[in-house]
Structure formats: C-alpha cells, structure tokens
Amino acid sequence: MISVLLDTDVCLDSITGREPWHADADRIFHASVEKKVSIFISGLTFSNLYYLLRKTHGSRKTVKRLHAMRELVTVSPINSDVVDRAFDTAWNDFEDALQYQSALKGGCELLIARNLPDYKKADQIPVIEPSEFIDRHLNP
C-alpha cells in the first residue's frame, strides 16, 4: 500500500465539495477506506482547515467534519526538525515547505497537491496532482 501526504487544498476540495476537484479528492479518501492507500495529513493541515471552515460552517460543525477526516488518516509530524528543514529549503511558500518536510518525516512515498508550481523544488519524493495519482495508482 502506498503512503501519501495530501496537501491542504486536496482535503479542502473533499470536505467542501469544491468543483471540479472534489470527485478526485473523494476518490482518494475512498481508496483509504478500501485499504488501497495510506493517507497522511500534516497537523498543520488540520489547523488550516479549521481556520478556513469555521468561518462558514461554525466551530462545532467544523470540528465534527475534521474528526471524521481524522479517522481516515495518519497525522504526519510538524515538529522542530520539520520546521527547521522547511526554513532551510528557502521555498517561496513556507506552508508548502512545511507540508513537504512533514511528508518526508512521515515516510510518505509521494505528496498529492494541486499547486504543483509551489513544489518545484521538491527533490526527494514526487509531488503529483490528484488525477495523476488516481490514473497511476487506483485505476486498474
């Protein structure tokens, strides 16, 4: 089973039903239920999602949704080592550097994101879009 880290946008696509991306995000989460993929999400993503969703869905409903998502994933670490490594990368988007370093620290084989240009400095594990992951790993 392949281990992947999902970027915040992919999680947000699924949890909010954002068109046209939610179908791919939902398919990846469903593959986790079927034990075809091991999904990791950084602790940072849960914070990001809470911050974004509580404004429109309220705190209680947001926590309930995030708790349901948590049952499907492993939380990858955000610790001092991850933060220091993200600083050292000098990426333009620090949040993406944290996500990438968290994926590495968690032992993920790849990272799934929609904002691939922000990950152009990724050099240790591949970063691919949700549709590409589905084509490569979930389609028979």
GUKE-315513 format. One record per residue (C-alpha): residue in three letters; x negated, y negated, z. Coordinates in steps of 0.1 Angstrom, whole numbers, plus 5000, padded with zeros to 4 digits. Layout:
// GUKE-315513
ALAXYZ/...
This chain:
// GUKE-315513
MET500050005000/ILE498649664990/SER498349385016/VAL499249035005/LEU499548695021/LEU502448485010/ASP501948115007/THR504447885024/ASP506247794991/VAL507048164983/CYS508548205018/LEU510547885014/ASP511848004980/SER513248314996/ILE514648165027/THR516347875009/GLY517348044977/ARG515447784956/GLU515947824919/PRO514447964898/TRP511848114922/HIS513848294949/ALA514548614929/ASP510848684927/ALA510248594963/ASP513248814974/ARG511949104953/ILE508549084972/PHE510249085006/HIS512449374995/ALA509349564985/SER508149525020/VAL511349685033/GLU510649975009/LYS507050005022/LYS505549924988/VAL503749615001/SER502449495034/ILE503249125037/PHE501248885058/ILE502248525066/SER499948295085/GLY501148145118/LEU500847815100/THR503547915076/PHE506047975104/SER505247625117/ASN505547475082/LEU508847645076/TYR510347545109/TYR509347185103/LEU510947185068/LEU514047385076/ARG515147245109/LYS515946905093/THR518647065071/HIS519647375090/GLY519147285126/SER516747435151/ARG518847735162/LYS519647855127/THR516147795115/VAL514648005144/LYS517148285136/ARG516048285100/LEU512448275108/HIS512848555133/ALA514448775106/MET511548705083/ARG509048785111/GLU510449135113/LEU509349195078/VAL505749065080/THR502549075099/VAL501248735111/SER497748665099/PRO495548465122/ILE494848105124/ASN492048065149/SER488847865153/ASP487048085128/VAL489748035101/VAL489847665108/ASP486047625106/ARG485847825074/ALA488647615059/PHE486647295068/ASP483647445051/THR485347505018/ALA485947135011/TRP489147224992/ASN491346934982/ASP494347085000/PHE493347175036/GLU496647365042/ASP495847595012/ALA492347645025/LEU493747755058/GLN496147995041/TYR493348145020/GLN490948185050/SER493848335070/ALA494348585042/LEU490748675043/LYS490648705081/GLY493848925080/GLY492149165055/CYS494649085027/GLU493749204992/LEU495348904975/LEU497348594980/ILE500648514963/ALA501348144956/ARG503047924930/ASN500547634933/LEU497547824917/PRO495647504908/ASP495247434945/TYR493447774949/LYS491047724920/LYS488047764944/ALA489248104957/ASP486448334951/GLN486848634974/ILE490348764967/PRO492648694938/VAL495448434940/ILE498448514917/GLU501948394911/PRO504948604924/SER506048704889/GLU502548834881/PHE502449034914/ILE505749194905/ASP504649284870/ARG501349434882/HIS502349604914/LEU506149654916/ASN507249734881/PRO506950104872/
